[in-house]
Amino acid sequence: MGTFVQAFLGTLLAILWLLVLGRVIVSWVDPGNRSRAAVLLVQATEPMLAPIRRLLPPAGRLDFSSLVVLLVLGALIRVVI
């Protein structure tokens, strides 16, 4: 049973990591979020990124919240697997 939970959590964390990475890539290609895919990625990842964005000090036009979330998710994936 423990292996199923590990596999499930690992898969869930990997999907979240890919969603955040997808949002980063889409923000370079479609910064205005005009496509449906961009809107979907923003809606799926904003609950994770918004609290981190509030904690980080302003860095001009750069948003480091996605980097922080990717690092945390990567560390969690390594712990679970």
Secondary structure, 3 states (H helix, E strand, C coil): CHHHHHHHHHHHHHHHHHHHHHHHHHHHHCCCCCCHHHHHHHHHHHHHHHHHHHHCCCECCECCHHHHHHHHHHHHHHHHC
